[in-house]
Amino acid sequence: MSELNVTFLTSTEQVEGQFDYAVPLLEPVITQAARGEFTVEDLRRLNLDGRAITAIIRKGVKPVMAMVFEFVHYPQQLAVNIMALGGVELDGVVHEFWETFRAWCKEAGATNIEAACSPAMARMLSRYEFKTTYQVVRAAL
């Protein structure tokens, strides 16, 4: 695999100029795994509002992975919550990108990375030291 290039969209200008590259990578996550919690446009708005950050990972110039995450402030910990993660050749790209992302999170002060995700994504993430901490249960109202 060629070297990956990572762009973290942290400013309005970056989101407005580059978020569209993430859309086709995130849409399958929204339609197949999300349970109505958000749309791709909701993720864009959260990024524009400074409540989330989007990472676009490119192999050369081609976007191959997009990830939207947020910081979660617990009383005793700071976590990075992965809200959406999608792409092509996903496991290979995550494998190549993961140590860079862990280092970035640690430098930002985070003590954990977490994700509420499908069982298939949980299996993939288990290869990167993720352990089941809680099970989310939900009752519709």
Backbone as CSV, one residue per row, in Angstrom:
resi,resn,N_x,N_y,N_z,CA_x,CA_y,CA_z,C_x,C_y,C_z
1,MET,0.850,-1.178,0.000,0.000,0.000,0.000,0.889,1.233,0.000
2,SER,0.504,2.203,-0.802,1.294,3.426,-0.836,1.061,4.229,0.428
3,GLU,1.896,5.213,0.616,1.797,6.056,1.797,0.462,6.791,1.823
4,LEU,-0.118,6.851,3.015,-1.391,7.536,3.189,-1.155,8.988,3.574
5,ASN,-2.058,9.848,3.142,-2.052,11.256,3.525,-3.325,11.516,4.309
6,VAL,-3.197,12.128,5.471,-4.329,12.374,6.346,-4.570,13.871,6.447
7,THR,-5.820,14.270,6.284,-6.227,15.656,6.496,-7.316,15.670,7.555
8,PHE,-7.101,16.416,8.626,-8.117,16.614,9.649,-8.826,17.926,9.329
9,LEU,-10.127,17.859,9.117,-10.900,19.054,8.796,-11.275,19.743,10.101
10,THR,-10.556,20.811,10.404,-10.745,21.495,11.683,-11.157,22.953,11.540
11,SER,-11.294,23.428,10.318,-11.717,24.811,10.119,-12.895,24.829,9.151
12,THR,-13.646,25.915,9.195,-14.777,26.080,8.274,-14.319,25.958,6.834
13,GLU,-13.192,26.578,6.514,-12.688,26.540,5.144,-12.370,25.118,4.707
14,GLN,-11.758,24.333,5.601,-11.435,22.946,5.252,-12.704,22.125,5.062
15,VAL,-13.679,22.289,5.955,-14.925,21.534,5.829,-15.628,21.907,4.532
16,GLU,-15.764,23.196,4.273,-16.450,23.632,3.058,-15.718,23.186,1.800
17,GLY,-14.400,23.111,1.845,-13.621,22.749,0.669,-13.402,21.265,0.468
18,GLN,-13.494,20.463,1.557,-13.092,19.065,1.422,-14.095,18.024,1.931
19,PHE,-15.098,18.424,2.686,-16.011,17.424,3.257,-16.687,16.580,2.178
20,ASP,-16.939,17.161,1.011,-17.599,16.401,-0.050,-16.812,15.156,-0.458
21,TYR,-15.500,15.152,-0.252,-14.705,13.948,-0.540,-15.074,12.812,0.416
22,ALA,-15.537,13.155,1.611,-15.899,12.145,2.607,-17.278,11.556,2.368
23,VAL,-18.145,12.295,1.704,-19.554,11.894,1.578,-19.726,10.490,1.000
24,PRO,-19.136,10.145,-0.156,-19.376,8.801,-0.692,-18.789,7.685,0.182
25,LEU,-17.809,8.011,1.006,-17.229,7.016,1.907,-18.088,6.830,3.158
26,LEU,-18.789,7.883,3.564,-19.611,7.827,4.777,-21.047,7.380,4.509
27,GLU,-21.585,7.638,3.314,-22.981,7.306,3.039,-23.321,5.840,3.296
28,PRO,-22.480,4.865,2.896,-22.823,3.468,3.208,-22.923,3.201,4.709
29,VAL,-22.104,3.887,5.506,-22.167,3.730,6.959,-23.523,4.202,7.462
30,ILE,-23.977,5.327,6.945,-25.254,5.894,7.372,-26.399,4.961,6.998
31,THR,-26.385,4.440,5.775,-27.502,3.613,5.320,-27.458,2.192,5.866
32,GLN,-26.277,1.663,6.142,-26.166,0.263,6.552,-25.989,0.064,8.044
33,ALA,-25.378,1.008,8.741,-25.033,0.756,10.144,-25.680,1.727,11.127
34,ALA,-25.813,2.982,10.745,-26.425,3.946,11.670,-27.901,3.604,11.835
35,ARG,-28.431,3.950,12.946,-29.815,3.621,13.276,-30.675,4.877,13.332
36,GLY,-30.449,5.779,12.395,-31.221,7.001,12.350,-30.693,8.103,13.248
37,GLU,-29.516,7.899,13.826,-28.955,8.909,14.725,-28.522,10.167,13.985
38,PHE,-28.061,10.021,12.742,-27.548,11.166,12.007,-27.516,10.863,10.524
39,THR,-27.419,11.939,9.751,-27.222,11.861,8.308,-25.815,12.383,8.005
40,VAL,-25.399,12.244,6.772,-24.114,12.798,6.373,-24.136,14.316,6.536
41,GLU,-25.262,14.936,6.227,-25.358,16.391,6.396,-25.286,16.788,7.869
42,ASP,-25.826,15.954,8.759,-25.682,16.220,10.198,-24.210,16.195,10.594
43,LEU,-23.459,15.231,10.066,-22.029,15.140,10.379,-21.286,16.367,9.860
44,ARG,-21.655,16.825,8.661,-21.053,18.046,8.114,-21.331,19.228,9.055
45,ARG,-22.575,19.368,9.493,-22.952,20.483,10.370,-22.197,20.391,11.702
46,LEU,-22.093,19.193,12.283,-21.333,19.037,13.521,-19.884,19.462,13.332
47,ASN,-19.310,19.123,12.170,-17.936,19.525,11.877,-17.843,21.037,11.730
48,LEU,-18.784,21.632,11.001,-18.781,23.093,10.835,-18.961,23.811,12.163
49,ASP,-19.751,23.217,13.067,-19.997,23.822,14.377,-18.867,23.580,15.375
50,GLY,-17.852,22.830,14.976,-16.732,22.549,15.870,-17.022,21.458,16.883
51,ARG,-18.097,20.715,16.700,-18.469,19.652,17.642,-17.934,18.290,17.206
52,ALA,-17.423,18.194,15.983,-16.843,16.953,15.476,-15.701,17.325,14.538
53,ILE,-14.873,16.358,14.253,-13.756,16.518,13.318,-13.858,15.396,12.302
54,THR,-13.617,15.722,11.060,-13.592,14.716,10.007,-12.153,14.512,9.570
55,ALA,-11.752,13.258,9.474,-10.443,12.902,8.920,-10.692,12.292,7.543
56,ILE,-9.974,12.785,6.565,-10.016,12.194,5.223,-8.643,11.611,4.965
57,ILE,-8.625,10.334,4.655,-7.374,9.624,4.417,-7.304,9.322,2.926
58,ARG,-6.212,9.723,2.322,-6.025,9.524,0.890,-4.840,8.599,0.641
59,LYS,-4.984,7.797,-0.381,-3.867,7.022,-0.914,-3.494,7.744,-2.204
60,GLY,-2.378,8.456,-2.182,-2.087,9.376,-3.283,-3.084,10.510,-3.208
61,VAL,-3.848,10.720,-4.285,-4.867,11.764,-4.272,-6.269,11.210,-4.063
62,LYS,-6.405,9.884,-4.063,-7.730,9.256,-3.973,-8.164,9.089,-2.508
63,PRO,-9.322,9.672,-2.122,-9.837,9.431,-0.770,-10.223,7.957,-0.615
64,VAL,-9.679,7.290,0.410,-9.952,5.877,0.626,-10.643,5.604,1.964
65,MET,-10.631,6.584,2.872,-11.294,6.413,4.155,-11.695,7.777,4.698
66,ALA,-12.843,7.798,5.362,-13.283,9.006,6.065,-13.746,8.581,7.447
67,MET,-13.446,9.409,8.413,-13.839,9.123,9.787,-14.274,10.432,10.432
68,VAL,-15.419,10.386,11.100,-15.906,11.540,11.847,-15.869,11.152,13.317
69,PHE,-15.275,12.032,14.125,-15.152,11.723,15.549,-15.369,12.977,16.370
70,GLU,-15.624,12.755,17.641,-15.854,13.853,18.578,-15.111,13.564,19.870
71,PHE,-14.843,14.612,20.615,-14.267,14.448,21.945,-15.407,14.340,22.952
72,VAL,-15.297,13.382,23.858,-16.294,13.183,24.902,-15.599,13.401,26.237
73,HIS,-16.104,14.357,26.994,-15.506,14.715,28.284,-16.241,13.992,29.407
74,TYR,-15.592,12.979,29.953,-16.095,12.299,31.144,-15.433,12.967,32.351
75,PRO,-16.008,12.832,33.547,-15.395,13.479,34.713,-13.921,13.109,34.933
76,GLN,-13.542,11.874,34.629,-12.172,11.434,34.894,-11.383,11.057,33.635
77,GLN,-11.982,11.195,32.461,-11.300,10.797,31.233,-11.740,11.677,30.073
78,LEU,-10.896,11.738,29.062,-11.244,12.373,27.796,-11.173,11.291,26.728
79,ALA,-12.278,11.058,26.068,-12.333,10.019,25.048,-12.540,10.633,23.676
80,VAL,-12.080,9.932,22.673,-12.385,10.256,21.293,-13.406,9.216,20.850
81,ASN,-14.596,9.673,20.497,-15.666,8.788,20.061,-15.743,8.806,18.543
82,ILE,-15.547,7.650,17.935,-15.676,7.522,16.484,-17.161,7.427,16.173
83,MET,-17.678,8.419,15.490,-19.098,8.469,15.144,-19.393,7.718,13.856
84,ALA,-18.498,7.817,12.883,-18.685,7.158,11.595,-17.317,6.895,10.987
85,LEU,-17.180,5.727,10.384,-15.922,5.302,9.781,-16.262,4.496,8.543
86,GLY,-15.820,4.946,7.390,-16.128,4.227,6.157,-15.028,4.393,5.139
87,GLY,-15.018,3.476,4.180,-14.025,3.581,3.127,-13.902,2.328,2.307
88,VAL,-12.878,2.310,1.480,-12.567,1.163,0.636,-11.298,0.516,1.178
89,GLU,-11.200,-0.806,1.036,-10.057,-1.534,1.595,-9.872,-1.131,3.054
90,LEU,-10.997,-1.066,3.778,-11.031,-0.410,5.081,-10.050,-1.007,6.077
91,ASP,-10.024,-2.321,6.209,-9.151,-2.922,7.215,-7.683,-2.596,6.947
92,GLY,-7.268,-2.648,5.689,-5.884,-2.324,5.354,-5.546,-0.863,5.605
93,VAL,-6.479,0.020,5.286,-6.248,1.446,5.502,-6.204,1.740,6.996
94,VAL,-7.141,1.176,7.753,-7.131,1.381,9.205,-5.816,0.882,9.780
95,HIS,-5.375,-0.280,9.335,-4.122,-0.856,9.837,-2.959,0.118,9.630
96,GLU,-2.898,0.725,8.459,-1.801,1.644,8.153,-1.944,2.979,8.881
97,PHE,-3.169,3.418,9.113,-3.461,4.729,9.687,-3.513,4.722,11.214
98,TRP,-3.765,3.580,11.821,-4.157,3.527,13.227,-3.129,4.123,14.189
99,GLU,-1.873,3.812,14.052,-0.878,4.329,15.001,-0.761,5.844,14.911
100,THR,-0.883,6.391,13.706,-0.876,7.845,13.540,-2.054,8.467,14.278
101,PHE,-3.237,7.852,14.128,-4.424,8.387,14.788,-4.313,8.263,16.302
102,ARG,-3.839,7.127,16.799,-3.661,6.964,18.258,-2.727,8.036,18.817
103,ALA,-1.631,8.282,18.118,-0.677,9.285,18.585,-1.319,10.673,18.582
104,TRP,-2.094,10.984,17.550,-2.769,12.276,17.471,-3.742,12.434,18.638
105,CYS,-4.522,11.386,18.928,-5.487,11.437,20.040,-4.772,11.628,21.377
106,LYS,-3.698,10.897,21.570,-2.946,11.009,22.820,-2.378,12.418,22.969
107,GLU,-1.839,12.958,21.898,-1.292,14.316,21.934,-2.385,15.345,22.254
108,ALA,-3.626,15.056,21.820,-4.754,15.955,22.093,-5.277,15.800,23.519
109,GLY,-4.705,14.862,24.292,-5.099,14.689,25.686,-6.073,13.564,25.952
110,ALA,-6.443,12.819,24.924,-7.400,11.722,25.112,-6.748,10.553,25.829
111,THR,-7.555,9.850,26.608,-7.092,8.649,27.304,-7.669,7.387,26.692
112,ASN,-8.725,7.527,25.880,-9.379,6.383,25.248,-9.920,6.774,23.882
113,ILE,-10.070,5.758,23.038,-10.816,5.889,21.796,-11.968,4.905,21.911
114,GLU,-13.185,5.366,21.578,-14.359,4.510,21.714,-15.214,4.605,20.466
115,ALA,-16.114,3.637,20.312,-17.046,3.646,19.186,-18.269,2.823,19.548
116,ALA,-19.439,3.353,19.263,-20.674,2.575,19.287,-20.863,2.118,17.852
117,CYS,-20.817,0.809,17.620,-20.760,0.346,16.245,-21.441,-1.009,16.080
118,SER,-21.541,-1.418,14.843,-22.129,-2.710,14.510,-21.193,-3.834,14.963
119,PRO,-21.725,-5.044,15.109,-20.857,-6.178,15.461,-19.716,-6.392,14.463
120,ALA,-19.963,-6.176,13.183,-18.899,-6.354,12.184,-17.773,-5.337,12.400
121,MET,-18.138,-4.083,12.662,-17.115,-3.065,12.916,-16.398,-3.363,14.230
122,ALA,-17.123,-3.836,15.231,-16.494,-4.186,16.509,-15.459,-5.291,16.311
123,ARG,-15.755,-6.270,15.458,-14.780,-7.337,15.180,-13.525,-6.757,14.537
124,MET,-13.702,-5.848,13.571,-12.532,-5.252,12.935,-11.738,-4.436,13.955
125,LEU,-12.429,-3.619,14.750,-11.737,-2.770,15.714,-11.071,-3.571,16.827
126,SER,-11.551,-4.781,17.089,-10.915,-5.606,18.130,-9.465,-5.920,17.779
127,ARG,-9.115,-5.860,16.507,-7.728,-6.073,16.091,-6.840,-4.885,16.471
128,TYR,-7.461,-3.795,16.928,-6.730,-2.585,17.297,-6.932,-2.258,18.774
129,GLU,-7.000,-3.298,19.582,-7.056,-3.213,21.046,-8.380,-2.701,21.604
130,PHE,-9.440,-2.653,20.795,-10.757,-2.292,21.316,-11.335,-3.486,22.058
131,LYS,-11.918,-3.216,23.194,-12.595,-4.230,24.013,-14.019,-3.753,24.260
132,THR,-14.945,-4.690,24.356,-16.318,-4.325,24.690,-16.355,-3.832,26.124
133,THR,-16.879,-2.617,26.294,-16.973,-2.003,27.610,-18.415,-1.996,28.089
134,TYR,-19.309,-1.595,27.208,-20.736,-1.538,27.497,-21.493,-2.115,26.319
135,GLN,-22.712,-2.508,26.549,-23.628,-2.805,25.465,-24.707,-1.732,25.504
136,VAL,-24.971,-1.157,24.348,-25.996,-0.129,24.260,-27.317,-0.811,23.981
137,VAL,-28.319,-0.530,24.810,-29.665,-1.023,24.578,-30.559,0.191,24.392
138,ARG,-31.621,0.011,23.642,-32.458,1.157,23.297,-33.913,0.708,23.225
139,ALA,-34.802,1.547,23.727,-36.248,1.331,23.607,-36.841,2.532,22.908
140,ALA,-37.532,2.293,21.812,-38.153,3.390,21.070,-39.317,3.971,21.865
141,LEU,-39.510,5.269,21.729,-40.617,5.957,22.395,-41.614,6.481,21.374
